[in-house]
Structures are given as structure tokens and as C-alpha cells.
Amino acid sequence: MNTEVIVTCAITGAGDTVGKHPAIPVTPKQIADSAIEAAKSGATICHMHVRDPQTGKGSRDVKLYAEVVDRIRSSGTDMIVNLTAGMGGDLDIGAGEEPLKFGPNTDLVGPIERLAHVEELKPEICTLDCGTLNFGDGDLIYVSTPKQLRAGAKRIQELGVKPELEVFDTGHLWFAKQMVKEGLLDAPPMFQFCLGIPWGAPADTVSMKAMKDNLPDGAVWAGFGIGRMQMPMVAQAMLLGGNVRVGLEDNLWLEKGVYASNATLVDRAIDIIQKLGGRPLTPAEGRKKLGLKPRN
């Protein structure tokens, strides 16, 4: 069991959650304010996407990321900033017998273009989604090939940013371990088990333990489940020796009929951690555990 727990809060994803919750962070100010609230509640790391303020849809706009990061850094609130680098991997396969007529949800760019905001802002952490995945029940595929991953990992390493290796299934973990062997990831490697996303690994004990048992030596890891499995997976990750993630990216509800905020989800996770005999790590302690250096 891990009793010194890094708590990540995933502030807002790119999914279709706007309109399903009265206060999904959309604008850079809303995203930054929500991250600051989560950090004040005890989050060690805040993981962030940005959204188009006009449409609410996920965006790769570097200016939006820059505004979020500037607001956070100028607030005086300490947190480890973790920016997604997963945008730009969506391939909407054409329907029926015309798969090459890609649909309107396609947003597919190369591995270096996916890192444009990381190049400019140099956060302490950025994500690296470690494989291709059937995403949901339609024709959407998230594309992240071995060549793309090697190119992205190498550039992230050159920038001095820590990649959070997002693992949605066991094959993703297998390839991430290969990148460790190839020297593309600096020690200690940082893994995030993303469970319950159709059609990756399910959010259950068997899946999380299988991934944990196959980690390379010295790895730091966390795990989460989406929806109603968010808090059960907080307890499960801690009991298996890992760290935790909560947030509105993954779950909109504090309990049945009660909308969550990022701060209240962090509060609930920390309550579970403390009742199990642990404590959340401060950002300074998290940096030490992950081998990070604070950015100016």
C-alpha cells in the first residue's frame, strides 16, 4: 500500500461534457480558476486540456494553453502543471463502406505538432498516450503509432519535460516499457493507468493489478476509473501501491444527483486517502518523488 499519495486532478477533458454539467470549465479563466481551487483543496498535480471558448470543444490552440498557464503561474498557487499532449490523434473513420471519407471529428496531426504548446510553455509534465485505441462505440479511433510515440518521447525528453505515460490497455504498457528500454524515457518513468474508457481496459481490480504487476523497476504510477468507478479506483490504486487521479475530465458526479466540482472531487479523494491511513503529497513532495525541477 502507498501511504504518501500524489493526487492528480484532471480539470477538463476534450469530451462532450459541456451541457451535461452546469459548470464544466471551458474558458482559460475557468480552467485556471478550477485548477487553483483543486490545488488549494490538496491536489498535487493539475492535468489540463483546453477548450474553444465559443464551442466548448477540445482545442490545440497554443494561445489558450498559454493563457491558462500564465493565470496559474501568476496566481501564486503552487501546483505541478501537467498539460495534455493527446490532442491531434483523432481519426473519424467514414461510415459503412466508405471508410476513407473521414468524418468531421477527425483531427489528426503528427507527433511534433501535438507538442507545439509543450515546446512553448515547457510544463513540468505532459501526457504521452501510449497506443492506438477504439474510442467509444462509433467509428472514432485515437491514433498513436510506435513511430509517432518514439518521435514524441524523444522530443519531450529533449525539452526536459516529464512524460506521463497514459496507458489504456496492456499493449500500451508493453510498448511504454519498450521505450524505457530504448532510453527514450528518463527515470523514474511515470505511468497513468486509464481504466474504463471503451474500449480499453475495464476499471476493475484485475486490470489495475495486471498493469501494476508488469511495470518496470522504479516506476511511479497512478490509476483511475471513469464515472462511478472514480472513487473505488482511488482506494484500489492506493491499496495496490499507486497514486490517484480524480476530476471532471473523468467523472461529473460527487454522488447520485449531486454535481461535482474539481475541488469537491479532490476533497473526497483525500478523505479516502486519509481514512486508509495515508496523506496527499504537496507539490514540492511530488516534484521530489517524480524527479522534477520547478519551472520559472
Secondary structure, 3 states (H helix, E strand, C coil): CCCEECEEEECCCCCCCCCCCCCCCCCHHHHHHHHHHHHHHCCCEEEECEECCCCCCEECCHHHHHHHHHHHHHHCCCCEEEECCCCCEEEECCCCCCCCCCCCCCEECCCCHHHHHHHHHCCCEEEEECCCEECCCCCEEECCCHHHHHHHHHHHHHHCCEEEEEECCHHHHHHHHHHHHCCCCCCCCEEEEEECCCCCCCCCHHHHHHHHHCCCCCCEEEEEECHHHHHHHHHHHHHCCCEEEECCCCCCEEECCEECCHHHHHHHHHHHHHHCCCEECCHHHHHHHHCCCCCC
